[in-house]
Amino acid sequence: MRAPIITVDGPSGVGKGTIAMMIATKLGFRYLDSGSLYRSLALKIYKKNKNFEAALDNLDEYLKDIHIDFQYTPGGKAKIFVNNEDFTQKIRTEEVAVLASKIAKKKSARDMLGDYQRNYISTPGLVADGRDMGTKVFFDANIKFFLTASVEKRAERRLNQLKDQGISANLPNLIQELLLRDKADTERLISPLIPAKDAIIIDTSDISAEEAFDITINIIKENLKNL
Ligand code: C5P
């Protein structure tokens, strides 16, 4: 029997990373931030070729030399390495997010990262967050959450996260960037951002991360009685 899998999907700024990490810490599960894989892949390719669109046309050439390694210690912090170089901080800008959403439309990139994500399953269980965790990569997950929130709230949270990381940004620009990225992510042909049919939808606009975590953990406890 495979280890239990919990997926947490949703657009940027809904708090899915924070909540997924809280769940993973509580349960002692592995945690995977799939967005950081897309960001890292995009940034690595951009560093190799600033003409990103041209690089995307020749993606297979780049993919074969790229090795991504996501690491997470329960209760600690997530780290990501590309060909042994630490990318953890440098992938956190909105510019990199935009590159990520461009590469995310490419089947070969999704196939490569999809394999990486599926290989990440391990005992005692996995919590994975992203856009297509419950619809595609882990379509047979035990429990699927889909988080939503108003774009204003999401942009505010993003602004605070960026500030904490010493990255400057302003609210109106962030709102525009999030709307554009939502559009690209929901309208793409492969693995678009949509809730899985069996996902539990939680609106986090007016609740704290702790409150959202309490809701999710109660549902998990009810559904995974043997935990
Ligand atoms: O979650 P995060 O904002 O880090 O994701 C960056 C981008 O990576 C998203 O806007 C999306 O285009 C892409 N992504 C994806 N599938 C995932 C995770 C992220 O397409 N599972």
Boltz pocket constraint, residues with backbone or C-beta under 6 A from the ligand:
constraints:
  - pocket:
      binder: B
      contacts: [[A, 10], [A, 12], [A, 34], [A, 35], [A, 36], [A, 38], [A, 39], [A, 97], [A, 100], [A, 101], [A, 102], [A, 104], [A, 129], [A, 130], [A, 131], [A, 132], [A, 133], [A, 181], [A, 185], [A, 191]]
      max_distance: 6.0
